[in-house]
Amino acid sequence: MADDPLVLFDAWFYWFHRLIHTRPLYGRVHRWHHLTVTPVAWSNNSDRLADNIFLQSYWLVAHFLIPAAPAVLPQYGLASERERARHANEAQLG
């Protein structure tokens, strides 16, 4: 059960990321993210609101997909973001 939210989030993120790379959505939603040319740890966060609504919408519907107390999912989301930031910093340091 502990890995289920991670698997669901990864699948959700992957498919929505593929969706915003389609012709109708790329220019209006996701292009800004790819305009960042400086590869730093924080360049991943160069998103617009619409981009984040697509990719982070998982957290809005996860409460209906995962049988967990509502307080658990935000804590899981924060832990995931901390881990992602730690990984990005390690990759940048080499």
TAZIUR-V295793 format. One record per pair of residues at least 12 apart in sequence whose C-alpha atoms are under 10 Angstrom apart, sorted by sequence separation. I is the first residue (numbers start at 1). J is the second residue. D is the distance in whole Angstrom. If there is no record, write none. Layout:
i={I/I}
j={J/J}
d={D/D}
//
This chain:
i={33/34/35/17/33/34/60/32/33/59/32/33/59/30/31/32/30/31/29/30/33/59/29/30/32/28/29/30/31/29/30/56/28/29/30/28/29/29/30/25/26/29/25/20/20/17/20/16/19/20/19/17/16/17/16/15/16/13/14/16/44/12/13/16/12/13/41/42/12/13/41/44/12/13/41/9/12/41/42/9/11/41/42/9/10/40/41/9/40/41/8/9/41/40/41/40/41/9/39/8/5/8/8/5/5/4/5/1/1/5/9/6/5/6/5/6}
j={45/46/47/30/46/47/73/46/47/73/47/48/74/46/47/48/47/48/47/48/51/77/48/49/51/48/49/50/51/50/51/77/50/51/52/51/52/53/54/50/51/54/51/50/51/51/54/51/54/55/55/54/54/55/55/55/56/54/55/57/85/54/55/58/55/56/84/85/56/57/85/88/57/58/86/55/58/87/88/56/58/88/89/57/58/88/89/58/89/90/58/59/91/91/92/92/93/62/92/62/62/65/66/65/66/66/68/66/67/73/77/76/76/77/77/80}
d={8/8/10/9/5/9/10/7/5/7/6/8/8/10/9/7/7/9/9/8/8/8/7/10/9/10/8/8/9/6/6/10/9/5/9/9/9/10/10/10/10/9/10/10/8/9/8/10/9/9/10/8/6/7/6/9/9/8/9/9/10/10/6/10/8/8/10/8/9/9/8/9/9/8/9/10/7/9/8/9/10/5/9/10/10/8/6/7/9/9/9/8/8/10/7/7/10/9/9/9/8/9/9/9/7/8/10/9/10/9/10/9/9/10/10/9}
//
